[in-house]
Amino acid sequence: MLTQAPKGTKDILPRDTHKWNFVESVFREICERRGFAEIRTPVFEYTELFSRGVGETTDIVQKQMYSFADYDGRGLTLRPEGTASVARAFLEHKLYAEPQPSKFAYEISCYRHERQQKGRQREFHQFGVECFGSADMLADAEVIALAADFFAALGVRGVELRVNSIGCPACRGGHREALRAFLSPKRDALCDTCKTRFDRNPMRILDCKSPVCGELVKGAPSMLDYLCDACREDFAALRRNLDALGIAFEVDAGIVRGLDYYTKTAFEFVSNRIGAQGTVCGGGRYDHLIEELGGPPTPGVGFGLGIERLLLLMEAEDARIPPAKGADAYIAYLGEGAKLAGLGLLRRLRAAGLRAEMDGPARNLKGQLKRADRLGARFAIVIGEEELAANAALLKDMVSGEQRRVARDEILSALAADFRERKE
């Protein structure tokens, strides 16, 4: 156990971190261009934030949260999702008093005790955005467009956008009663969790991952048939906005999302390339969350996007990820004097912004050049006895194999000239 990561967690090794760095940099750039400012929140919160904000009838709260008591006996929970924490920060720092809308972006680790499957761990990572303060469906379209543009920037093509409206408290009552009437003859066959949802929140049954419940809800009444006039018009406005943006979508009445705070808009980006659980990005509108947490009435909309599942999808689609950067230069040396001269040169190269490497263990020249090749070095700088005496070095192009003697004081300018030529 000492040498194994806990079940449901995974190390991200150096051979993979460049992939993470790439998608993170693209996400940050996409968000910055659209005015979504980065926010960072604690990895744990008071438990009641999630039980109240996410919803007591959700799988997350009922089955999946990592909760514990601190030394003062207060209940704490590792965050299972990002929206509730951002909403708490929005309230705590009275950001609602600033000009609205407020737009946030984040990259976080989340924790849920659930069954492991492809691309789904107990510790997982998400990109997310939240937009508070706008009830206009333009905000919903902007959030969806951000996700669509992100996929496009990564070269991911095999995702489909599905949208739905799950109404508001004013129009859910009729659907709730129709849903109970539909499910009443099947109630005894529901899973234990869904039996508790039948009275408290039957819409959550539609989101159950149990295959048995999935069959039982087929043909259930659609919320789209029970929308009030305001929700119907908002859903039509969202579709018009998406059409104007040139974003293809499919209306899917089965999308309800798994969190209680959602109202009106619910959407998912899905793919069939990463297994049965094909949702890569999901989100929607939550107009009552801030109020539910004790703040002023404040509409909101956002999404969460699983990074592990995104990388699986990119791999399945063979989407191009820039390779890890190798060293710009590797300094090889022969003898103690050459090593000391190499150390001085190493510091100068790094101070100039170059990725330079030099090894301490004594290797022969052949071994050092093999090491340079493994590091992906573009150049090897060789200092032997003759070069040391002449205050020079051999500059070897590791691609072409060409080499030339250069004064050590001119190494920087020689490298700069070569890198400049390759960029041009």
Secondary structure, DSSP 8 states (H G I E B T S, - for coil): -TTS--TT-----HHHHHHHHHHHHHHHHHHHHTT-EE----SEEEHHHHHHHT-TTSHIIIII--EEE-TTS-EEEE-S-SHHHHHHHHHHTTGGGSSS-EEEEEEEEEE-----BTTB-SEEEEEEEEEES--SHHHHHHHHHHHHHHHHHHT----EEEEEE---HHHHHHHHHHHHHHHGGGGGGS-HHHHHHHHH-GGGGGG---HHHHHHTTT---GGGG--HHHHHHHHHHHHHHHHHT---EE-TT---S-TT-EEEEEEEE-SSS-S--EEEEEEE-TTHHHHTTS----EEEEEEEHHHHHHHHHHTT---------SEEEEE-SHHHHHHHHHHHHHHHHTT--EE---S---HHHHHHHHHHTT-SEEEEE-HHHHHTTEEEEEETTT--EEEEEGGGHHHHHHHHHHHHH-
